[in-house]
């Protein structure tokens, strides 16, 4: 099973430790694009117009400065780097060993800087959004779109793609062909802040119960054990199934 998560805007680093080693990350096929995006990000982050170029307020200059030490800052598991509402609800730290193993195998964070990482990959905090037009590179999503299918489609195997990404990150990879027939977007009706929380709970439920799903219908059954759900077929070919989920 492949459960896609967005990164969080807020990120944290450990204070001590060795720097990140990109050769140890999941999806090594992305190495060339990772290096290219990181290089442009460092160049932009050292310029006087860095916050404007990255679409953030001047008050976030300290976070932008993290982009200048990507090679030397202490590496931290992605499960700890990404924080906030969704990741609080996911609460990986409280899972038992079996659930954590499933989480490390099933969860993938779609990242503007790294393309795709798993919870155990040791990365560093950074500031970059997928909707940024990065000087020297262009739209960040466009840099990832040609290469993500080669790694994410195989990661899904013969099971469903559970898409908990925000719209900003969904544009970086659109499942195609046979994989698209098993692509399910998790939607939380009438919610914004709570949408992140509920998606985190859905991802947690799947990892904790360990129940696999090869069809959207089976996924709806599994999620429906803990939530009120409604499954709608794709609006047209190549679009996702939509699973509306409401916490009880």
Secondary structure in CASP SS format (residue, H / E / C, confidence):
PFRMAT SS
TARGET T0000
AUTHOR 0000-0000-0000
METHOD secondary structure of the structure
MODEL  1
X C 1.00
X E 1.00
X E 1.00
X E 1.00
X E 1.00
X E 1.00
X C 1.00
X C 1.00
X C 1.00
X C 1.00
X E 1.00
X C 1.00
X C 1.00
X C 1.00
X C 1.00
X C 1.00
X C 1.00
X C 1.00
X E 1.00
X C 1.00
X C 1.00
X H 1.00
X H 1.00
X H 1.00
X C 1.00
X C 1.00
X C 1.00
X H 1.00
X H 1.00
X H 1.00
X H 1.00
X H 1.00
X H 1.00
X H 1.00
X H 1.00
X H 1.00
X H 1.00
X H 1.00
X H 1.00
X H 1.00
X H 1.00
X H 1.00
X H 1.00
X H 1.00
X H 1.00
X C 1.00
X C 1.00
X C 1.00
X C 1.00
X H 1.00
X H 1.00
X H 1.00
X H 1.00
X C 1.00
X C 1.00
X C 1.00
X C 1.00
X H 1.00
X H 1.00
X H 1.00
X H 1.00
X H 1.00
X H 1.00
X H 1.00
X H 1.00
X H 1.00
X H 1.00
X H 1.00
X H 1.00
X C 1.00
X C 1.00
X C 1.00
X C 1.00
X E 1.00
X C 1.00
X E 1.00
X E 1.00
X H 1.00
X H 1.00
X H 1.00
X H 1.00
X E 1.00
X C 1.00
X C 1.00
X H 1.00
X H 1.00
X H 1.00
X H 1.00
X H 1.00
X H 1.00
X C 1.00
X H 1.00
X H 1.00
X H 1.00
X C 1.00
X C 1.00
X H 1.00
X H 1.00
X H 1.00
X H 1.00
X H 1.00
X H 1.00
X H 1.00
X H 1.00
X H 1.00
X H 1.00
X E 1.00
X E 1.00
X E 1.00
X E 1.00
X E 1.00
X C 1.00
X C 1.00
X C 1.00
X E 1.00
X E 1.00
X E 1.00
X C 1.00
X C 1.00
X C 1.00
X C 1.00
X E 1.00
X E 1.00
X C 1.00
X C 1.00
X C 1.00
X C 1.00
X C 1.00
X C 1.00
X C 1.00
X C 1.00
X C 1.00
X E 1.00
X E 1.00
X C 1.00
X C 1.00
X C 1.00
X E 1.00
X E 1.00
X H 1.00
X H 1.00
X H 1.00
X H 1.00
X H 1.00
X H 1.00
X H 1.00
X H 1.00
X H 1.00
X H 1.00
X H 1.00
X H 1.00
X H 1.00
X H 1.00
X H 1.00
X H 1.00
X H 1.00
X C 1.00
X C 1.00
X C 1.00
X C 1.00
X E 1.00
X E 1.00
X E 1.00
X E 1.00
X C 1.00
X C 1.00
X H 1.00
X H 1.00
X H 1.00
X H 1.00
X C 1.00
X C 1.00
X C 1.00
X C 1.00
X C 1.00
X C 1.00
X H 1.00
X H 1.00
X H 1.00
X H 1.00
X C 1.00
X C 1.00
X E 1.00
X E 1.00
X E 1.00
X E 1.00
X E 1.00
X C 1.00
X C 1.00
X C 1.00
X C 1.00
X C 1.00
X H 1.00
X H 1.00
X H 1.00
X H 1.00
X H 1.00
X H 1.00
X H 1.00
X H 1.00
X H 1.00
X H 1.00
X H 1.00
X H 1.00
X H 1.00
X H 1.00
X H 1.00
X H 1.00
X H 1.00
X C 1.00
X C 1.00
X C 1.00
X C 1.00
X C 1.00
X C 1.00
X H 1.00
X H 1.00
X H 1.00
X H 1.00
X H 1.00
X H 1.00
X H 1.00
X H 1.00
X C 1.00
X C 1.00
X C 1.00
X E 1.00
X E 1.00
X E 1.00
X E 1.00
X E 1.00
X E 1.00
X C 1.00
X C 1.00
X C 1.00
X C 1.00
X C 1.00
X C 1.00
X C 1.00
X C 1.00
X E 1.00
X E 1.00
X E 1.00
X E 1.00
X E 1.00
X E 1.00
X E 1.00
X C 1.00
END
